[in-house]
Amino acid sequence: MTRPYRMKIRAERQADTHRRILEAATRLHRTHGPDRTTISDIARLAGVEPPTVTRHFPDRASLVVRRS
């Protein structure tokens, strides 16, 4: 059984990753535009792997809508 404190730490890390991805997407969309921003670019700036970005945001459209 997972201990409650571990679940809290995991949830905090997931929220931090989610926030970093949104911040990276916002920054890249402002500087390069959404059409010229790739999932790999966002992942690199957020410090995660591309599958992590798609785990939080299943497609580019959801990322653009979410950051608005």
Phi and psi restraints in degrees (range 20) as a CNS / XPLOR table:
assign (resid 1 and name C) (resid 2 and name N)
       (resid 2 and name CA) (resid 2 and name C) 1.0 -75.1 20.0 2
assign (resid 2 and name N) (resid 2 and name CA)
       (resid 2 and name C) (resid 3 and name N) 1.0 134.6 20.0 2
assign (resid 2 and name C) (resid 3 and name N)
       (resid 3 and name CA) (resid 3 and name C) 1.0 -77.5 20.0 2
assign (resid 3 and name N) (resid 3 and name CA)
       (resid 3 and name C) (resid 4 and name N) 1.0 145.9 20.0 2
assign (resid 3 and name C) (resid 4 and name N)
       (resid 4 and name CA) (resid 4 and name C) 1.0 -55.3 20.0 2
assign (resid 4 and name N) (resid 4 and name CA)
       (resid 4 and name C) (resid 5 and name N) 1.0 -39.2 20.0 2
assign (resid 4 and name C) (resid 5 and name N)
       (resid 5 and name CA) (resid 5 and name C) 1.0 -67.0 20.0 2
assign (resid 5 and name N) (resid 5 and name CA)
       (resid 5 and name C) (resid 6 and name N) 1.0 -32.1 20.0 2
assign (resid 5 and name C) (resid 6 and name N)
       (resid 6 and name CA) (resid 6 and name C) 1.0 -69.9 20.0 2
assign (resid 6 and name N) (resid 6 and name CA)
       (resid 6 and name C) (resid 7 and name N) 1.0 -37.3 20.0 2
assign (resid 6 and name C) (resid 7 and name N)
       (resid 7 and name CA) (resid 7 and name C) 1.0 -65.1 20.0 2
assign (resid 7 and name N) (resid 7 and name CA)
       (resid 7 and name C) (resid 8 and name N) 1.0 -38.0 20.0 2
assign (resid 7 and name C) (resid 8 and name N)
       (resid 8 and name CA) (resid 8 and name C) 1.0 -65.4 20.0 2
assign (resid 8 and name N) (resid 8 and name CA)
       (resid 8 and name C) (resid 9 and name N) 1.0 -44.6 20.0 2
assign (resid 8 and name C) (resid 9 and name N)
       (resid 9 and name CA) (resid 9 and name C) 1.0 -62.1 20.0 2
assign (resid 9 and name N) (resid 9 and name CA)
       (resid 9 and name C) (resid 10 and name N) 1.0 -42.9 20.0 2
assign (resid 9 and name C) (resid 10 and name N)
       (resid 10 and name CA) (resid 10 and name C) 1.0 -62.4 20.0 2
assign (resid 10 and name N) (resid 10 and name CA)
       (resid 10 and name C) (resid 11 and name N) 1.0 -43.5 20.0 2
assign (resid 10 and name C) (resid 11 and name N)
       (resid 11 and name CA) (resid 11 and name C) 1.0 -63.1 20.0 2
assign (resid 11 and name N) (resid 11 and name CA)
       (resid 11 and name C) (resid 12 and name N) 1.0 -39.7 20.0 2
assign (resid 11 and name C) (resid 12 and name N)
       (resid 12 and name CA) (resid 12 and name C) 1.0 -64.8 20.0 2
assign (resid 12 and name N) (resid 12 and name CA)
       (resid 12 and name C) (resid 13 and name N) 1.0 -40.9 20.0 2
assign (resid 12 and name C) (resid 13 and name N)
       (resid 13 and name CA) (resid 13 and name C) 1.0 -65.6 20.0 2
assign (resid 13 and name N) (resid 13 and name CA)
       (resid 13 and name C) (resid 14 and name N) 1.0 -41.3 20.0 2
assign (resid 13 and name C) (resid 14 and name N)
       (resid 14 and name CA) (resid 14 and name C) 1.0 -63.0 20.0 2
assign (resid 14 and name N) (resid 14 and name CA)
       (resid 14 and name C) (resid 15 and name N) 1.0 -42.0 20.0 2
assign (resid 14 and name C) (resid 15 and name N)
       (resid 15 and name CA) (resid 15 and name C) 1.0 -64.6 20.0 2
assign (resid 15 and name N) (resid 15 and name CA)
       (resid 15 and name C) (resid 16 and name N) 1.0 -39.2 20.0 2
assign (resid 15 and name C) (resid 16 and name N)
       (resid 16 and name CA) (resid 16 and name C) 1.0 -65.0 20.0 2
assign (resid 16 and name N) (resid 16 and name CA)
       (resid 16 and name C) (resid 17 and name N) 1.0 -43.1 20.0 2
assign (resid 16 and name C) (resid 17 and name N)
       (resid 17 and name CA) (resid 17 and name C) 1.0 -62.0 20.0 2
assign (resid 17 and name N) (resid 17 and name CA)
       (resid 17 and name C) (resid 18 and name N) 1.0 -44.6 20.0 2
assign (resid 17 and name C) (resid 18 and name N)
       (resid 18 and name CA) (resid 18 and name C) 1.0 -58.3 20.0 2
assign (resid 18 and name N) (resid 18 and name CA)
       (resid 18 and name C) (resid 19 and name N) 1.0 -45.6 20.0 2
assign (resid 18 and name C) (resid 19 and name N)
       (resid 19 and name CA) (resid 19 and name C) 1.0 -63.4 20.0 2
assign (resid 19 and name N) (resid 19 and name CA)
       (resid 19 and name C) (resid 20 and name N) 1.0 -43.7 20.0 2
assign (resid 19 and name C) (resid 20 and name N)
       (resid 20 and name CA) (resid 20 and name C) 1.0 -63.6 20.0 2
assign (resid 20 and name N) (resid 20 and name CA)
       (resid 20 and name C) (resid 21 and name N) 1.0 -38.0 20.0 2
assign (resid 20 and name C) (resid 21 and name N)
       (resid 21 and name CA) (resid 21 and name C) 1.0 -64.7 20.0 2
assign (resid 21 and name N) (resid 21 and name CA)
       (resid 21 and name C) (resid 22 and name N) 1.0 -45.9 20.0 2
assign (resid 21 and name C) (resid 22 and name N)
       (resid 22 and name CA) (resid 22 and name C) 1.0 -61.6 20.0 2
assign (resid 22 and name N) (resid 22 and name CA)
       (resid 22 and name C) (resid 23 and name N) 1.0 -42.8 20.0 2
assign (resid 22 and name C) (resid 23 and name N)
       (resid 23 and name CA) (resid 23 and name C) 1.0 -64.0 20.0 2
assign (resid 23 and name N) (resid 23 and name CA)
       (resid 23 and name C) (resid 24 and name N) 1.0 -41.7 20.0 2
assign (resid 23 and name C) (resid 24 and name N)
       (resid 24 and name CA) (resid 24 and name C) 1.0 -64.5 20.0 2
assign (resid 24 and name N) (resid 24 and name CA)
       (resid 24 and name C) (resid 25 and name N) 1.0 -44.6 20.0 2
assign (resid 24 and name C) (resid 25 and name N)
       (resid 25 and name CA) (resid 25 and name C) 1.0 -61.7 20.0 2
assign (resid 25 and name N) (resid 25 and name CA)
       (resid 25 and name C) (resid 26 and name N) 1.0 -44.3 20.0 2
assign (resid 25 and name C) (resid 26 and name N)
       (resid 26 and name CA) (resid 26 and name C) 1.0 -60.5 20.0 2
assign (resid 26 and name N) (resid 26 and name CA)
       (resid 26 and name C) (resid 27 and name N) 1.0 -46.8 20.0 2
assign (resid 26 and name C) (resid 27 and name N)
       (resid 27 and name CA) (resid 27 and name C) 1.0 -61.9 20.0 2
assign (resid 27 and name N) (resid 27 and name CA)
       (resid 27 and name C) (resid 28 and name N) 1.0 -46.6 20.0 2
assign (resid 27 and name C) (resid 28 and name N)
       (resid 28 and name CA) (resid 28 and name C) 1.0 -68.9 20.0 2
assign (resid 28 and name N) (resid 28 and name CA)
       (resid 28 and name C) (resid 29 and name N) 1.0 -37.7 20.0 2
assign (resid 28 and name C) (resid 29 and name N)
       (resid 29 and name CA) (resid 29 and name C) 1.0 -64.5 20.0 2
assign (resid 29 and name N) (resid 29 and name CA)
       (resid 29 and name C) (resid 30 and name N) 1.0 -36.7 20.0 2
assign (resid 29 and name C) (resid 30 and name N)
       (resid 30 and name CA) (resid 30 and name C) 1.0 -69.9 20.0 2
assign (resid 30 and name N) (resid 30 and name CA)
       (resid 30 and name C) (resid 31 and name N) 1.0 -37.7 20.0 2
assign (resid 30 and name C) (resid 31 and name N)
       (resid 31 and name CA) (resid 31 and name C) 1.0 -86.5 20.0 2
assign (resid 31 and name N) (resid 31 and name CA)
       (resid 31 and name C) (resid 32 and name N) 1.0 -35.5 20.0 2
assign (resid 31 and name C) (resid 32 and name N)
       (resid 32 and name CA) (resid 32 and name C) 1.0 -115.2 20.0 2
assign (resid 32 and name N) (resid 32 and name CA)
       (resid 32 and name C) (resid 33 and name N) 1.0 -16.4 20.0 2
assign (resid 32 and name C) (resid 33 and name N)
       (resid 33 and name CA) (resid 33 and name C) 1.0 89.7 20.0 2
assign (resid 33 and name N) (resid 33 and name CA)
       (resid 33 and name C) (resid 34 and name N) 1.0 149.1 20.0 2
assign (resid 33 and name C) (resid 34 and name N)
       (resid 34 and name CA) (resid 34 and name C) 1.0 -59.7 20.0 2
assign (resid 34 and name N) (resid 34 and name CA)
       (resid 34 and name C) (resid 35 and name N) 1.0 -35.9 20.0 2
assign (resid 34 and name C) (resid 35 and name N)
       (resid 35 and name CA) (resid 35 and name C) 1.0 -69.3 20.0 2
assign (resid 35 and name N) (resid 35 and name CA)
       (resid 35 and name C) (resid 36 and name N) 1.0 -23.8 20.0 2
assign (resid 35 and name C) (resid 36 and name N)
       (resid 36 and name CA) (resid 36 and name C) 1.0 -103.4 20.0 2
assign (resid 36 and name N) (resid 36 and name CA)
       (resid 36 and name C) (resid 37 and name N) 1.0 6.8 20.0 2
assign (resid 36 and name C) (resid 37 and name N)
       (resid 37 and name CA) (resid 37 and name C) 1.0 -101.9 20.0 2
assign (resid 37 and name N) (resid 37 and name CA)
       (resid 37 and name C) (resid 38 and name N) 1.0 127.1 20.0 2
assign (resid 37 and name C) (resid 38 and name N)
       (resid 38 and name CA) (resid 38 and name C) 1.0 -103.3 20.0 2
assign (resid 38 and name N) (resid 38 and name CA)
       (resid 38 and name C) (resid 39 and name N) 1.0 161.8 20.0 2
assign (resid 38 and name C) (resid 39 and name N)
       (resid 39 and name CA) (resid 39 and name C) 1.0 -59.8 20.0 2
assign (resid 39 and name N) (resid 39 and name CA)
       (resid 39 and name C) (resid 40 and name N) 1.0 -38.6 20.0 2
assign (resid 39 and name C) (resid 40 and name N)
       (resid 40 and name CA) (resid 40 and name C) 1.0 -63.0 20.0 2
assign (resid 40 and name N) (resid 40 and name CA)
       (resid 40 and name C) (resid 41 and name N) 1.0 -40.3 20.0 2
assign (resid 40 and name C) (resid 41 and name N)
       (resid 41 and name CA) (resid 41 and name C) 1.0 -60.9 20.0 2
assign (resid 41 and name N) (resid 41 and name CA)
       (resid 41 and name C) (resid 42 and name N) 1.0 -45.8 20.0 2
assign (resid 41 and name C) (resid 42 and name N)
       (resid 42 and name CA) (resid 42 and name C) 1.0 -62.8 20.0 2
assign (resid 42 and name N) (resid 42 and name CA)
       (resid 42 and name C) (resid 43 and name N) 1.0 -46.1 20.0 2
assign (resid 42 and name C) (resid 43 and name N)
       (resid 43 and name CA) (resid 43 and name C) 1.0 -59.9 20.0 2
assign (resid 43 and name N) (resid 43 and name CA)
       (resid 43 and name C) (resid 44 and name N) 1.0 -45.6 20.0 2
assign (resid 43 and name C) (resid 44 and name N)
       (resid 44 and name CA) (resid 44 and name C) 1.0 -58.9 20.0 2
assign (resid 44 and name N) (resid 44 and name CA)
       (resid 44 and name C) (resid 45 and name N) 1.0 -47.9 20.0 2
assign (resid 44 and name C) (resid 45 and name N)
       (resid 45 and name CA) (resid 45 and name C) 1.0 -67.4 20.0 2
assign (resid 45 and name N) (resid 45 and name CA)
       (resid 45 and name C) (resid 46 and name N) 1.0 -34.1 20.0 2
assign (resid 45 and name C) (resid 46 and name N)
       (resid 46 and name CA) (resid 46 and name C) 1.0 -80.5 20.0 2
assign (resid 46 and name N) (resid 46 and name CA)
       (resid 46 and name C) (resid 47 and name N) 1.0 -12.6 20.0 2
assign (resid 46 and name C) (resid 47 and name N)
       (resid 47 and name CA) (resid 47 and name C) 1.0 78.4 20.0 2
assign (resid 47 and name N) (resid 47 and name CA)
       (resid 47 and name C) (resid 48 and name N) 1.0 31.4 20.0 2
assign (resid 47 and name C) (resid 48 and name N)
       (resid 48 and name CA) (resid 48 and name C) 1.0 -131.5 20.0 2
assign (resid 48 and name N) (resid 48 and name CA)
       (resid 48 and name C) (resid 49 and name N) 1.0 175.1 20.0 2
assign (resid 48 and name C) (resid 49 and name N)
       (resid 49 and name CA) (resid 49 and name C) 1.0 -89.8 20.0 2
assign (resid 49 and name N) (resid 49 and name CA)
       (resid 49 and name C) (resid 50 and name N) 1.0 153.0 20.0 2
assign (resid 49 and name C) (resid 50 and name N)
       (resid 50 and name CA) (resid 50 and name C) 1.0 -52.0 20.0 2
assign (resid 50 and name N) (resid 50 and name CA)
       (resid 50 and name C) (resid 51 and name N) 1.0 -39.9 20.0 2
assign (resid 50 and name C) (resid 51 and name N)
       (resid 51 and name CA) (resid 51 and name C) 1.0 -61.1 20.0 2
assign (resid 51 and name N) (resid 51 and name CA)
       (resid 51 and name C) (resid 52 and name N) 1.0 -27.5 20.0 2
assign (resid 51 and name C) (resid 52 and name N)
       (resid 52 and name CA) (resid 52 and name C) 1.0 -67.0 20.0 2
assign (resid 52 and name N) (resid 52 and name CA)
       (resid 52 and name C) (resid 53 and name N) 1.0 -39.4 20.0 2
assign (resid 52 and name C) (resid 53 and name N)
       (resid 53 and name CA) (resid 53 and name C) 1.0 -62.0 20.0 2
assign (resid 53 and name N) (resid 53 and name CA)
       (resid 53 and name C) (resid 54 and name N) 1.0 -46.6 20.0 2
assign (resid 53 and name C) (resid 54 and name N)
       (resid 54 and name CA) (resid 54 and name C) 1.0 -72.8 20.0 2
assign (resid 54 and name N) (resid 54 and name CA)
       (resid 54 and name C) (resid 55 and name N) 1.0 -19.8 20.0 2
assign (resid 54 and name C) (resid 55 and name N)
       (resid 55 and name CA) (resid 55 and name C) 1.0 -70.4 20.0 2
assign (resid 55 and name N) (resid 55 and name CA)
       (resid 55 and name C) (resid 56 and name N) 1.0 -38.3 20.0 2
assign (resid 55 and name C) (resid 56 and name N)
       (resid 56 and name CA) (resid 56 and name C) 1.0 -81.6 20.0 2
assign (resid 56 and name N) (resid 56 and name CA)
       (resid 56 and name C) (resid 57 and name N) 1.0 -33.9 20.0 2
assign (resid 56 and name C) (resid 57 and name N)
       (resid 57 and name CA) (resid 57 and name C) 1.0 -134.5 20.0 2
assign (resid 57 and name N) (resid 57 and name CA)
       (resid 57 and name C) (resid 58 and name N) 1.0 103.2 20.0 2
assign (resid 57 and name C) (resid 58 and name N)
       (resid 58 and name CA) (resid 58 and name C) 1.0 -60.8 20.0 2
assign (resid 58 and name N) (resid 58 and name CA)
       (resid 58 and name C) (resid 59 and name N) 1.0 -23.7 20.0 2
assign (resid 58 and name C) (resid 59 and name N)
       (resid 59 and name CA) (resid 59 and name C) 1.0 -150.6 20.0 2
assign (resid 59 and name N) (resid 59 and name CA)
       (resid 59 and name C) (resid 60 and name N) 1.0 167.0 20.0 2
assign (resid 59 and name C) (resid 60 and name N)
       (resid 60 and name CA) (resid 60 and name C) 1.0 -61.8 20.0 2
assign (resid 60 and name N) (resid 60 and name CA)
       (resid 60 and name C) (resid 61 and name N) 1.0 -36.1 20.0 2
assign (resid 60 and name C) (resid 61 and name N)
       (resid 61 and name CA) (resid 61 and name C) 1.0 -61.5 20.0 2
assign (resid 61 and name N) (resid 61 and name CA)
       (resid 61 and name C) (resid 62 and name N) 1.0 -41.0 20.0 2
assign (resid 61 and name C) (resid 62 and name N)
       (resid 62 and name CA) (resid 62 and name C) 1.0 -66.6 20.0 2
assign (resid 62 and name N) (resid 62 and name CA)
       (resid 62 and name C) (resid 63 and name N) 1.0 -31.4 20.0 2
assign (resid 62 and name C) (resid 63 and name N)
       (resid 63 and name CA) (resid 63 and name C) 1.0 -71.3 20.0 2
assign (resid 63 and name N) (resid 63 and name CA)
       (resid 63 and name C) (resid 64 and name N) 1.0 -41.3 20.0 2
assign (resid 63 and name C) (resid 64 and name N)
       (resid 64 and name CA) (resid 64 and name C) 1.0 -67.1 20.0 2
assign (resid 64 and name N) (resid 64 and name CA)
       (resid 64 and name C) (resid 65 and name N) 1.0 -44.2 20.0 2
assign (resid 64 and name C) (resid 65 and name N)
       (resid 65 and name CA) (resid 65 and name C) 1.0 -65.3 20.0 2
assign (resid 65 and name N) (resid 65 and name CA)
       (resid 65 and name C) (resid 66 and name N) 1.0 -42.6 20.0 2
assign (resid 65 and name C) (resid 66 and name N)
       (resid 66 and name CA) (resid 66 and name C) 1.0 -64.7 20.0 2
assign (resid 66 and name N) (resid 66 and name CA)
       (resid 66 and name C) (resid 67 and name N) 1.0 -36.7 20.0 2
assign (resid 66 and name C) (resid 67 and name N)
       (resid 67 and name CA) (resid 67 and name C) 1.0 -78.7 20.0 2
assign (resid 67 and name N) (resid 67 and name CA)
       (resid 67 and name C) (resid 68 and name N) 1.0 -13.1 20.0 2
